[in-house]
Structures are given as structure tokens and as C-alpha cells.
Amino acid sequence: MPKKPKKNWPPEDGDITGLIERLDALEERNNIRFEALFAKFFVTTEGHHYVRLCGEAHPREGLEIGQHLKVAITLYDPKGRVVNTGLCYLSAPEKFYGFEAFQLDVNATVEVVKIRVYPQRA
């Protein structure tokens, strides 16, 4: 009897950073650059499945962002369908200076094959 192929989801160490896709045109348009991005799949003690995205937001020019922004992520399944979204707000422009670290958790009840991360105007 042939062996079943090894299932790749969820990954053993949880690291799914390689699934991140950035949208450079949107980062440029909003004068922001995402750095140090890390994505991890994890299961809570209650059995809930999540994707955690961590990173830093830096202005492309200068030390300030000049507008209200949020970090948005979209999760996709193997069929290319959107299975969940999430967002977090960055500090108000008058409080943002230099860079800001962010973290957001999004429920992931199915296999995730792509994670898009992009800025949105708040």
C-alpha cells in the first residue's frame, strides 16, 4: 500500500513567515514600509487556531507617517479563497515617531497558503 504524502499543515514549528506577501505599491503610496515580519500558526489551550503576524512599521521617508493608518492582513486557503481578515491601528500621526511594532492574531480554522499584509488608510 502506498504511503500517504506528509501533510504540511499545520507546520511542526508553526513558522509560516514564508507565506507572507507584501504589497509594495500600497506601502509606497502610504509612505510606510513593513519590516521584520514574522508569521506563526498556533493553537490556544482552548483549541482555537490562529495566525499571529508580528512586524514593524517604518515611514519610507522621514520619521513620521503623516496620516492615520492600519495594518491589514488577509488569509487565503489552497483554493485562493479569502478565509479571514484582520487589522490593527497604528498610532495617530501626531504620536507616531520613527517606527512602531505591531502584532495581530487572526482566527485560522482551515489551511492557510498565503498571508497578504498591506497598509490601509484609517
C-alpha positions as CSV (number, residue, x, y, z in Angstrom):
1,M,0.0,0.0,0.0
2,P,1.5,3.4,-1.0
3,K,2.3,5.9,1.8
4,K,0.2,9.0,2.2
5,P,2.0,12.2,1.4
6,K,3.2,14.0,4.5
7,K,0.7,16.7,5.4
8,N,2.3,20.2,5.6
9,W,-0.4,21.9,7.6
10,P,0.0,22.8,10.3
11,P,3.8,23.2,10.2
12,E,5.6,21.5,13.1
13,D,7.3,24.6,14.3
14,G,4.4,26.9,13.5
15,D,6.6,29.3,11.4
16,I,4.7,30.3,8.3
17,T,6.6,33.5,7.6
18,G,7.3,32.2,4.1
19,L,3.6,32.6,3.3
20,I,3.7,36.4,3.7
21,E,3.1,38.5,0.6
22,R,3.7,42.3,0.9
23,L,2.1,44.8,-1.5
24,D,4.9,47.2,-2.1
25,A,2.8,49.6,-4.3
26,L,0.4,50.1,-1.3
27,E,3.3,50.6,1.1
28,E,4.8,53.2,-1.2
29,R,1.5,55.0,-1.7
30,N,1.0,55.3,2.0
31,N,4.6,56.2,2.8
32,I,5.1,53.1,5.0
33,R,7.5,50.1,4.9
34,F,6.9,46.9,6.8
35,E,10.0,45.2,8.2
36,A,10.9,42.3,10.5
37,L,7.7,40.5,9.5
38,F,7.1,37.1,11.2
39,A,4.0,34.8,11.0
40,K,3.2,31.9,13.2
41,F,0.4,29.4,13.3
42,F,-0.6,28.4,16.9
43,V,-3.4,26.6,18.8
44,T,-4.7,28.0,22.1
45,T,-5.2,25.9,25.2
46,E,-8.9,26.1,24.3
47,G,-8.2,24.5,20.9
48,H,-8.7,27.7,18.8
49,H,-6.4,28.0,15.7
50,Y,-4.7,31.3,14.9
51,V,-2.2,33.0,12.7
52,R,-0.1,35.6,14.5
53,L,1.6,38.4,12.5
54,C,4.3,40.5,14.1
55,G,6.3,43.2,12.5
56,E,7.4,46.9,12.4
57,A,6.0,49.8,10.5
58,H,8.6,52.4,9.4
59,P,8.0,55.6,7.4
60,R,9.6,55.4,3.9
61,E,10.7,59.0,4.2
62,G,11.5,60.9,7.4
63,L,10.3,59.8,10.9
64,E,6.6,60.4,10.7
65,I,3.7,58.8,8.8
66,G,1.5,61.9,8.3
67,Q,-1.8,60.1,8.2
68,H,-3.9,57.6,10.2
69,L,-3.0,54.0,9.0
70,K,-3.9,50.5,9.9
71,V,-2.1,47.2,9.2
72,A,-4.4,44.8,7.3
73,I,-3.9,41.1,6.7
74,T,-5.8,38.6,4.5
75,L,-5.6,34.8,4.8
76,Y,-6.1,32.6,1.8
77,D,-6.8,28.9,1.5
78,P,-5.4,26.4,-1.1
79,K,-8.2,27.3,-3.5
80,G,-7.3,31.0,-3.4
81,R,-10.3,32.0,-1.3
82,V,-10.2,34.6,1.4
83,V,-10.8,32.7,4.7
84,N,-10.3,35.6,7.2
85,T,-9.0,39.1,7.6
86,G,-7.7,41.2,10.4
87,L,-6.3,44.6,11.2
88,C,-4.7,46.8,13.8
89,Y,-4.3,50.5,14.0
90,L,-1.0,52.3,14.2
91,S,-0.6,55.3,16.5
92,A,-2.1,58.6,15.4
93,P,0.2,60.6,13.1
94,E,1.0,63.1,15.9
95,K,2.2,60.2,18.2
96,F,4.0,58.1,15.6
97,Y,7.7,58.7,15.5
98,G,10.4,56.6,14.0
99,F,8.8,53.2,13.9
100,E,6.1,51.1,15.6
101,A,5.9,47.4,16.4
102,F,2.6,45.6,15.8
103,Q,1.1,42.2,16.5
104,L,-2.3,40.8,15.4
105,D,-3.9,37.4,15.7
106,V,-6.4,36.2,13.2
107,N,-8.6,33.0,13.5
108,A,-7.5,30.3,11.0
109,T,-9.8,27.3,11.0
110,V,-8.5,26.0,7.7
111,E,-5.1,25.5,5.9
112,V,-3.6,28.9,5.0
113,V,-1.4,29.1,1.9
114,K,-0.9,32.9,1.6
115,I,-0.9,35.8,4.0
116,R,-1.2,39.3,2.5
117,V,-0.1,42.2,4.6
118,Y,-0.7,45.8,3.5
119,P,-1.4,49.3,4.8
120,Q,-4.9,50.9,4.7
121,R,-5.9,54.4,5.4
122,A,-7.9,54.5,8.6
